[in-house]
Amino acid sequence: MFTIEHDFDATVVTLVDEGATHLQEDITVSAFEDCITIEQLDARTDQVMKITLSFSQLQDLEAALDLPEGVYRLRKD
């Protein structure tokens, strides 16, 4: 399950883990004008962990999900 919200300065997607066992904490993805942030609560430390990606890194991640093992560089055509 997921939700989508449009805030003043970001689009926020929350991914909710559903299943029978080994559920993970919700993940919040916020798309800003210049970056993407990914946040998740670490239940062991009770702190929210945050990762910030540039749009270039996000494009690389998107491409990597569909490629076999190796080293790649995206070219702009």
CORSULTA-V848043 format. One line per field, one symbol per residue. phi: phi as a letter, one per 40 degrees, with the letter a starting at -180 (. if undefined). psi: psi as a letter, one per 30 degrees, with the letter a starting at -180 (. if undefined). Layout:
phi: ???
psi: ???
//
This chain:
phi: .abbbbcdbabbbbbbcbicbfcccdbbbbbbcbabbbbaccccbfbccbbbbccccccccdcccbbcdibbbcbcc
psi: kllkkjleglkkkkkkkkaelhkllkkkkkjaeflkkkkkkjfefhkkkkkkklfeeeeeeeeffgllkaklkkkk.
//
